[in-house]
Amino acid sequence: MTPSAAYERDNEYVRSLIAGIDRNTTATLSRMMRDDVQVKRGLRNADGTGVMIGYTRIGNVSGYTIVDGERVPMEGHLSYAGYDVVDLINGYQEENRFGFEEVAYLLLLGRLPNASELQKFQNFLYDNMPLPPNFTEDMILKHPSRDIMNQLGRSVLALYSADPNPDDTSLENMVRQCFQLIARFPTIIAHSYAVKLHYFDDKSLFLHRPVSGLSIAENFLRCIRPNMKYTEEEARLLDLCLVAHAEHGGGNNSTFTCRVLSSTGTDTYSAISAAVGSLKGPKHGGANRQVMNQFNEIKAAVHDWKDDEEVAGYLRRILRKEVGDHSGLIYGMGHAVYTVSDPRTLMLKKYARSLAEKTGMLDELELMESIERLSPALFAEVTGKDKQMCANVDMYSGLIYTMLGIPQELFTPVFALARITGWCAHRIEEVVTGGRIMRPAYRALFQHQEYIPLSERA
């Protein structure tokens, strides 16, 4: 039997099994979880705020204040170790430098490096960008994957075997492991992408090695392009994207996943691989792909992108679940914390227009700005809910990656390339300061049943 035939045989068997599942029971459970105020569904309180489970010195996200028990919208702020991320970006850009490496140092060590410290850190990253001997051949070339995030997660686990001291959770050892992972992520992703193109898209195979002295943003663009060419402006914008995605507090799903695993005392590679798996999800790191898929549908359906009425008409159809994936969602609009503005979105938009003009994508950028501008009022009109909402970072990041020539299958891996810094910082903080395994509670809804021997079952 061929693999495809076996796959369909197994699917048919499973379909026959689930046909007997009581859908009413499932619906009842969903309703109880939604309506019971004691159940913090999604680990969120009834007013939408997150359930407090700990403290952190790494990052902070704020988008509202609480006044008399009510959420009051405010401009969004994102801080890394106490520094406003906007100030960090303005600081290194005024000095005509790349900033991601400096931000990685800040998140993991809690302070900004001086010039000598930054140079030593960069040298460490350069030295560790190449993968262990035969790693690309044995782990990536011999086992290609259609999905680069799955390849990344598996490769992180495989690095455990290349580490002479993988299980030591001392601060010194964890910092070493984390620094090495930050250095190796770009190479793993670039090689996984090249192998995916070769084996599944019938493209020529180009495997480029990272070059010492280039920033992570420069090396990544160099490694994913067959001709290894990129412009300074492209590298600067990608570096900005990496800084904007580096950290977002301990409550986001992938970081929380990393902290949950770290609370068990497991090794660094297991914790980071689990975070990669979390980020892959379309409700988390995969959201920018959903934005672009929907945006392409809007581009095809709307004839005059500059006609607000025509654009609004199609957005209404999305909200009414008449078109698209029938979810009723305008992807990229709204955020769990940010209300008036997402500071990451503001930063990306500020620097995206110049590249949009040079790449001939200014009309696309302005269409996306129209969607952002029109969506809040249309959401209130169609749903009857007066909800303060703003465009989140996923609204524009996918379009910017497209301007940079980065294909959709790399959108979420690039997110991981940035967020590895936040994951590592939170892992270290959890291991050093946590001390207890995380163990939330679930309420059981079934009744006790007596065991029936197999021969007596109907």
Steps between C-alpha positions, in 0.01 A plus 500: 500500500634843407547765772215709354267200496590415860441862596151498346420161659591634845300819442193300399525293819527812716205663321288197583601526866427867552165476325366360827626780725221683679521854360246625753733402784785690338281806451383485862859487625593799285203698631580418863861607457388824341231586757650381831677800654720267706652354184768736367467392138815589315642597842315830474278666760141599426607857415751376244810550712750217531509277808800606710735206553840655569752781474762586240778752439527417130216665309177688554199561275239764583200616302242598760457607861242384754282777648222407743519141378463595133756480219589844365679501160840667468784525251696176491845471655756222476804492731805275501662476845362845583599670174229623265554306178450819298789663687719196436427510128552874471824468696677243285365642174632847584841336543458325163522150651304177487310443823384141532820369657500782756136425588579129538778588746264729692223242529723218617730694732269780612721793400631672189856407402782748459689502170751236607234268643287530187795417276586191707138386489486549124822303463346216704198499268722500188699207636183297567296575187642194317312184596679202660691272259270305265189649666353639177573175318363265767209698647378722216607355164420139591168590662347789303176655619224686317459723804806690618366552853479124550851464364616775736341337804651162417842653434495676837437165669781343295745765628462333840708211363773738385530664842760343732307624805133519396316444829689738727259778607761719666484866401834485321404197292156631408642834385751315280227284350273798440772708333578205271134451409460868412803467271387176335134579435567703181716223352254222587212696348692595185622145439156353572348739248758414234441127548122548494527682166719224359305194609141624485508788248751353256741794529878498487672452835699794636652466848683815611717528807471802733781756481680644799461874547145526363196559720242226545262686268768529229607138534142375481420691181830387353434134584143476366577659162666296223713799393571600864427866417303749710489875550589694811141626525361146484731382778416801717127440465533129578711590804219731614248216459721272711526759777123559495429126533777413747287504815138554600464417868468165672131454423513443125436136416844391381686674782257359754553157345874541545453602862263210572755248372784680675311475829535121480881518502532366145788589269527818293450325166172338606362830631597699190375233259161508672488877457568455129204264478278753674606785273414297190128521581287729279357669809851601606810533282325374189257792508693715253450230236126516562515877459672469164267227377199718581671809361557321168129412492411865558740611225335262255141584597527881521543662158584853616730480802468876557119492521412493870142396430603198296763398755250547785241293315730201482609539862133491602463170315802363691349609833167341404679169428390511136847474341849378580530230763162601650656575837362854512848629584706769333843356565755741638239712678471487879730378775464341842679791670543792259193718447580842353826401332759224468843668526656230281254580221579870522873430473470271201270737312741787559779328311298295249386778266842568351552134411141475369572782255823335382342155458187624323274398788379842615145426382497180709625690806233767459228236455608342827492841667142540373404165648651607832318836490157364400484181708417633852185687392388212278554252783273710725243537222477129417539346847338771711799491733673825588852360529818706488734325258821569314713327241738253659852426377380212280307746282816643348781255571394258227481781243843624604645149468348485152671829412824342622450205269446263793245231402198413714642169620774701675272755672457300821861369505621862484275569799670210679842632402413816694301353790769244593655786698188552710448126548855454624476795738177370650636146527798621700279717722258212564771250591693744720204660680198271456569193708159334456347301217197669344188296563167671416169329574221368278151420628384149406142483366448124470322273749646182650435193285519133589738285295325258262686183389570486126272199451202691644533819295243568230 
